[in-house]
Amino acid sequence: MNEEDLVKKWLAGALSESERLSFEGTETYRKLQRMDGILQQMKAPDYDVEAEEKKLPTASQPAGVVPIWRRNAFLKIAASLLLVLSAALAIGYMSMGDETIKVLAATKTTTYLPDSSEVVLNNASSLTYSKSRWNKARVVELSGEGFFKVSHGSRFDVKTSSGTVTVVGTQFNVKSRAGYFEVQCYEGAVKVRSNGSEQILKKGQGWRLIGGLSAALELGAGDGPGWMGNESRFESVPYGQVVEEFKRQYGVKVNLVHVDVNQVFTGSFTHDNIELALQSITLPLNIKFDLEENLVRLSGDR
């Protein structure tokens, strides 16, 4: 039984003992408990109808007419019940909706999909999928870059703004940044659909789309992308893309002066030494750099 059904039965007080134990171990139940504590502080004070009735002077009422004070008491009770129900349903809805994992600049994180597939997200990236509908809609939406280790026999689609990658039990990397889309296959095979074309990539193969131009790639030795080992690697990539990746990895601002962002760059930079990283991306192109706290100035020849 999924969480949506458990929430409905919990609201109706119809959970069996085994269902109750199962439900109480979920994050949804813990959210409901926290909300209940908040509602306890918000609820209207207890209202003793009989005591209040005795305080009032006796007066005749037309048959079928409910006194105003009694109607107010009923309204308070109804409002409290409505508030509790609305909050419970809202929490249930949120917990059964999309799951989103976001990664800030200069950091990475590992997460797991409902089928136990592992996803490592590079900095400034996000991943979204539906937890409750996973068995019916196996789709994840990726913004940024992620490395996927798919559980054996599992199948799902990775959607990005530039294209879709369909996978079956494999290891691959997807990078989708502004004006840049790249897929690298490290195990098994993946299908890439983008710009009206379709590519089948096998182990050791990659495919890249930059500014509307596509190119096939041959991957070097290794079982994963460079950034998994704290290094960004590039092969004939526009320098502007290299600078953007540098900014994401180190969380700094970069000012460019007389630098051609369209010149191609082949090389790499480390993620744990900013001085060394700057030397790696400037010396091959005769670019000078100045570093002051969180600001980098890159200067080229006029």
Secondary structure, 3 states (H helix, E strand, C coil): CCHHHHHHHHHCCCCCHHHHHHHCCCHHHHHHHHHHHHHHHHCCCCCCHHHHHHHCCCCCCCCCCCCHHHHHHHHHHHHHHHHHHHHHHHHHHHHCCEEEEEECCCCCEEEECCCCCEEEECCCEEEEEECCCCCCCCEEEEEEEEEEECCCCCEEEEECCCCEEEEECCEEEEEEECCEEEEEEEECEEEEEECCEEEEEECCEEEEEECCEEEEEECCCCCCCHHHHCEEEEEEEEHHHHHHHHHHHHCCEEEEECCCCCCEEEEEEECCCHHHHHHHHHHHHCCEEEEECCEEEEECCC
